[in-house]
Amino acid sequence: MRARTVVRGVGEVAADAPVATADDPGLRGDGFFETLLVRDGIVRLDAHLDRFERSAAAFGVRVDRREWAALAARLAADVPAGAEAVLRLTVARGGVEFATVRPLPAGVVRGRAGVRAITLARGTATVPDAPWLLAAAKTSSYAVNSAALREAARRGADDAVLVDADGFVLEAPTANVLWRRDGRWHTPPQAGRAVLPGTTLAAVAARVGVTEAPVRPGDLPGSEGVWLLSSLRGAAPVLTLDGRAVGTDAAATALLAAIALGTRDGSAGPAPGGTIAG
C-alpha cells in the first residue's frame, strides 16, 4: 500500500510534504489527534470520532464529524484487503488539519505476541479538576510519552508502565493497563489521575466487564495476566515487568485480541452488564 497525506482545505499532497509553517502552534504540542487501525475497514471509527470531538471541545476547536469521517473512509478505502495500516487524524490550533495513512509498523505487529515492560515514575498521584490540563484529551504534547518509551528501550525493554507518586499503576505511554485476577478483569482508576480513556479498553469492557481497582506494580506478576490495550497493537500481553515473569494466558489473549482488533464500533454488542465499574 502507499502512504498518503491529505490536508483539509488543500487536498492530497506528497506523503512526505511539509504541512505546517515553522511557527505553527501544533509544533509546540498545541493540538490533538486520533490514531486508528485500518484492518479490513476502520476499527471503531465512531468511538475514535467521539474522543476526537471531546478533544476538540477541550481545545475550544470545532470539528465537522461528518467531513472527518468521510475523509477517513476515503483514505481507508485505499488499503488493500488483508493489509493493516495506521490512520491518523490531526488538528493543530494554528489551523492546520490533516489526515495520514501509513503501513502498520512491523514493531507493532511483533508487540502483539508480548512485550517486556519496566515501571517508570510519572509524578503526582492525583490532578485537580482543571480543564486546562487537558487530562482527557488526546493531545499532540507527546514528548513525555516518547521519552518514556526511549527510556524503556535504553533499559532493554519494549514498553513502560507508568506509576504515580504513591506507587500505583496509571497507564502505559500509549496504552491502558488491564489485568485479570480470580477470573475478573481490572484496570487502574481513571478519574482525577490523568489517565486517557482508551477506545480499546472501552470495547473490551463492553464485552467482558472491567472493574477499576488500584494496583501496585509488584502485585501484577502474581496475576493471571497483564495486557497493554491500544488501538494498533490491540492487546499486548506483558511477559515481564521489571524483569519478573508475568503469567500469560493464551486463551485470554486470543479473546482480547478478537475484541480489540476484530470489532468495529462495538458491532458485536456488549455482553450483559459489560462496563467499566468503579
Rosetta blueprint (number, residue, H / E / L):
1 M L
2 R L
3 A L
4 R E
5 T E
6 V E
7 V E
8 R L
9 G L
10 V L
11 G E
12 E E
13 V E
14 A L
15 A L
16 D L
17 A L
18 P L
19 V L
20 A L
21 T L
22 A L
23 D L
24 D L
25 P H
26 G H
27 L H
28 R H
29 G L
30 D L
31 G E
32 F E
33 F E
34 E E
35 T E
36 L E
37 L E
38 V E
39 R E
40 D L
41 G L
42 I E
43 V L
44 R L
45 L H
46 D H
47 A H
48 H H
49 L H
50 D H
51 R H
52 F H
53 E H
54 R H
55 S H
56 A H
57 A H
58 A H
59 F H
60 G L
61 V L
62 R L
63 V L
64 D L
65 R H
66 R H
67 E H
68 W H
69 A H
70 A H
71 L H
72 A H
73 A H
74 R H
75 L H
76 A H
77 A L
78 D L
79 V L
80 P L
81 A L
82 G L
83 A L
84 E E
85 A E
86 V E
87 L E
88 R E
89 L E
90 T E
91 V E
92 A E
93 R L
94 G L
95 G L
96 V L
97 E E
98 F E
99 A E
100 T E
101 V E
102 R E
103 P E
104 L L
105 P L
106 A H
107 G H
108 V H
109 V H
110 R H
111 G H
112 R L
113 A L
114 G L
115 V E
116 R E
117 A E
118 I E
119 T E
120 L E
121 A E
122 R E
123 G E
124 T L
125 A L
126 T L
127 V L
128 P L
129 D L
130 A L
131 P H
132 W H
133 L H
134 L L
135 A L
136 A L
137 A L
138 K L
139 T E
140 S L
141 S L
142 Y L
143 A H
144 V H
145 N H
146 S H
147 A H
148 A H
149 L H
150 R H
151 E H
152 A H
153 A H
154 R H
155 R L
156 G L
157 A L
158 D L
159 D E
160 A E
161 V E
162 L E
163 V E
164 D E
165 A L
166 D L
167 G L
168 F L
169 V E
170 L E
171 E E
172 A E
173 P L
174 T L
175 A E
176 N E
177 V E
178 L E
179 W E
180 R E
181 R E
182 D L
183 G L
184 R E
185 W E
186 H E
187 T E
188 P L
189 P L
190 Q L
191 A L
192 G L
193 R L
194 A L
195 V L
196 L L
197 P L
198 G L
199 T H
200 T H
201 L H
202 A H
203 A H
204 V H
205 A H
206 A H
207 R H
208 V H
209 G L
210 V E
211 T E
212 E E
213 A L
214 P L
215 V L
216 R L
217 P H
218 G H
219 D H
220 L H
221 P H
222 G H
223 S L
224 E L
225 G L
226 V E
227 W E
228 L E
229 L E
230 S E
231 S L
232 L L
233 R L
234 G E
235 A E
236 A E
237 P E
238 V E
239 L E
240 T E
241 L E
242 D L
243 G L
244 R E
245 A E
246 V L
247 G L
248 T L
249 D L
250 A H
251 A H
252 A H
253 T H
254 A H
255 L H
256 L H
257 A H
258 A H
259 I H
260 A H
261 L H
262 G H
263 T L
264 R L
265 D L
266 G L
267 S L
268 A L
269 G L
270 P L
271 A L
272 P L
273 G L
274 G L
275 T L
276 I E
277 A E
278 G L
